[in-house]
């Protein structure tokens, strides 16, 4: 996983995409001003666990757009880096975990509860 000194806002700013079934894909664009916009993302994922729309596998047949603000945070106890987002009108404090795969940063967002094994993985476009 990237160290905090190796992952910064410069490494995050830009477009990131995730792939779904049948050639579908969704994109999140992180802007320099601390805002983001996601388009074409599967439903049932970017919602509060208290929401009626929460749970089950990502629904790529019903895609949606999200927007809000972002910040990079380090959990010093676990030495993990997160991109924490506040999704306007839905959810505050949602975490993308910053990972590294073959020397390339990826962002992983949990599907369902944080301790689950299913994630959407985003790669820089």
C-alpha positions in Angstrom: 0.0 0.0 0.0 1.3 3.5 -0.7 2.9 5.4 2.1 1.4 8.7 3.1 4.4 10.5 1.6 3.8 8.8 -1.8 0.1 9.5 -2.1 -1.2 13.0 -2.1 -3.9 15.1 -3.7 -1.7 15.3 -6.9 -2.0 11.5 -7.1 -5.7 11.6 -6.6 -6.9 14.5 -8.8 -8.3 13.3 -12.1 -10.6 10.6 -13.3 -10.9 7.0 -11.9 -13.0 4.2 -13.4 -14.5 0.9 -12.2 -15.7 -1.9 -14.4 -19.0 -3.7 -14.2 -20.5 -6.6 -16.2 -21.2 -6.4 -19.9 -18.7 -3.7 -20.6 -20.3 -1.2 -18.2 -18.2 1.2 -16.3 -18.5 4.1 -13.8 -16.2 7.1 -13.3 -15.4 9.4 -10.4 -13.6 12.6 -11.1 -11.7 14.2 -8.1 -11.1 17.9 -8.6 -8.3 20.1 -7.1 -10.8 22.2 -5.2 -11.9 19.2 -3.0 -15.0 18.3 -4.9 -15.8 15.1 -6.8 -18.5 13.9 -9.2 -19.3 10.3 -10.0 -21.2 9.2 -13.1 -22.6 5.9 -14.2 -22.1 4.2 -10.9 -24.1 1.1 -9.8 -27.0 1.7 -7.4 -27.1 0.0 -3.9 -23.5 1.0 -3.2 -23.0 4.7 -2.4 -25.8 5.0 0.2 -26.0 5.0 4.0 -26.3 1.6 5.7 -29.5 3.0 7.2 -31.0 3.6 3.8 -33.6 1.4 2.2 -31.5 1.3 -0.9 -28.5 -0.3 0.9 -27.4 -3.9 0.5 -27.2 -6.6 -2.1 -24.9 -6.7 -5.0 -24.1 -3.5 -7.0 -27.0 -2.9 -9.5 -25.4 -2.0 -12.8 -28.8 -2.0 -14.5 -29.7 1.1 -12.5 -26.8 3.5 -12.5 -26.7 6.8 -10.7 -24.6 9.9 -10.3 -23.1 11.2 -7.0 -21.2 14.4 -6.0 -19.7 16.0 -2.9 -16.4 16.7 -1.2 -13.2 14.7 -0.6 -10.2 14.6 1.7 -7.2 12.3 2.1 -6.8 10.8 5.6 -4.3 8.4 7.1 -5.2 5.9 9.8 -1.9 5.9 11.7 -2.9 2.9 13.8 -3.3 0.7 10.7 -1.0 2.8 8.4 -3.7 2.8 5.8 -4.6 5.8 3.6 -8.2 6.6 2.7 -10.0 9.1 0.5 -12.9 10.1 2.6 -15.9 11.5 0.8 -19.1 13.2 1.9 -21.7 12.3 -0.7 -24.2 15.1 -1.0 -27.6 14.2 0.4 -26.6 10.6 1.1 -23.6 9.7 3.3 -20.8 11.5 5.1 -17.4 9.9 5.9 -17.5 7.2 3.3 -14.0 5.7 2.7 -12.2 4.6 -0.4 -9.1 2.6 0.7 -6.0 3.5 -1.2 -4.1 0.4 -2.3 -1.2 -0.3 -4.5 -1.2 -3.0 -7.2 1.9 -3.6 -9.3 3.2 -0.1 -8.3 -0.1 1.6 -9.4 -2.5 3.1 -6.9 -6.1 1.9 -6.9 -9.1 3.0 -4.8 -11.3 0.3 -3.3 -14.8 1.0 -2.1 -16.6 -1.6 0.0 -19.9 -3.0 -1.2 -22.0 -3.5 1.9 -20.5 -3.4 5.3 -16.8 -2.4 5.6 -15.7 -5.8 6.8 -17.1 -7.5 3.7 -14.9 -8.9 1.0 -16.7 -7.4 -2.0 -15.3 -4.0 -3.3 -15.5 -1.8 -6.3 -12.0 -1.2 -7.5 -11.2 2.1 -9.3 -8.2 2.7 -11.5 -6.9 6.0 -12.8 -8.1 6.6 -16.4 
